[in-house]
Amino acid sequence: RKEVEQDPGPFNVPEGATVAFNCTYSNSASQSFFWYRQDCRKEPKLLMSVYSSGNEDGRFTAQLNRASQYISLLIRDSKLSDSATYLCVGRASNYQLIWGAGTKLIIKP
Amino acid sequence: EAQVTQNPRYLITVTGKKLTVTCSQNMNHEYMSWYRQDPGLGLRQIYYSMNVEVTDKGDVPEGYKVSRKEKRNFPLILESPSPNQTSLYFCASSLRGSGISSSYTFGSGTRLTVV
């Protein structure tokens, strides 16, 4: 089993819809979590950290479920500019980051 | 502007010809790291450095070398490139490697093709 696993997608979603995707993690990647966004052929950029109590940043909400070992990202009122690959990241106990392979999201007009 | 600068952006080379990809950051970050990204595999860490003269292997170090003589620079060296090193490479830095919320700043990437 991969340490951080994501559905590669693509998720094709109409503009304005709400979309959610999950990421599962193993014990070795469980110290803390992040969501990064990566546009095609560009560098990843931090979208948000994921806190135990869940956190929200505008249209984006991240949740952590330690019992089931998954984190989620919810995007409300999706925009065309949200089209990207979303990378789930876990931090190991040695502070190294462990990256999921990414979920591709395509927002259609 | 705070940034991580990688060069070159694109490189096509032949098997066995030594090459260096440079990485420089202007944020006085202690931690720097190199990743390669291949389709379906996500980012895999090659080497990282916690500070000057401190480097360590990541998950896929074979065929690569690094050095950290100065805080700002962290070059990636391929002594004898092979076609399986064809990939998209990213350099990243963060203030320090530890810490719950240390986020990474990435360079723009280097697309390497070894023929």
Interface residues (C-beta under 8 A of the other chain):
Chain A: V4 P8 Q31 S32 F34 R41 K42 E43 P44 K45 L46 S49 L87 R91 Y95 Q96 L97 W99 G100 A101 G102
Chain B: Y35 G40 L41 G42 L43 R44 Q45 Y48 G58 L88 F90 G97 S98 G99 I100 S101 S102 S103 Y104 F106 G107 S108 G109 R111
